[in-house]
Amino acid sequence: MKSAYELAMERLNQDGPQTSLTDEQKAKLAEVDSLYQSKVAEKEVFLSDLIAKAMEAQDFHEVAQLEEQKRREIARLEEKREDEKEKIRHG
């Protein structure tokens, strides 16, 4: 089964020609990926620690809120990563 990303990439390839990236663009894309991977990992560690503390205190309402916050913040970071990568590809 293909992921949503793979399906979207297939559709993009069908819609238009694929442009090749320069070595400089590839390096910048790798740098953006690395930067955002570290930011996501940092958020996951920080919020997972808070979730664990809330679980110990049996504050399940707080656990739910923190899990939702973790999901939102990671999604926001991934969206920012993709925006930056698009700017590099097309800018």
C-alpha angles and dihedrals in degrees: 000000000000124000122241088252092056092048092049091050091052090052091048091051091051094048099053146358119286114243120213119235126229120239088251091054091048090051092049091049090051090049091051091048092050093047094050094043088058092047091050091048091050092052092046093051094045096047094039088056091052090047091052091051091049090049090052089052089046090233096150094171089058090046091055092048093049093048090052091047090050091051093048095047094048091048090049092051092048090050091051090049092053092046091053092046091051090052090053093048095048103025 
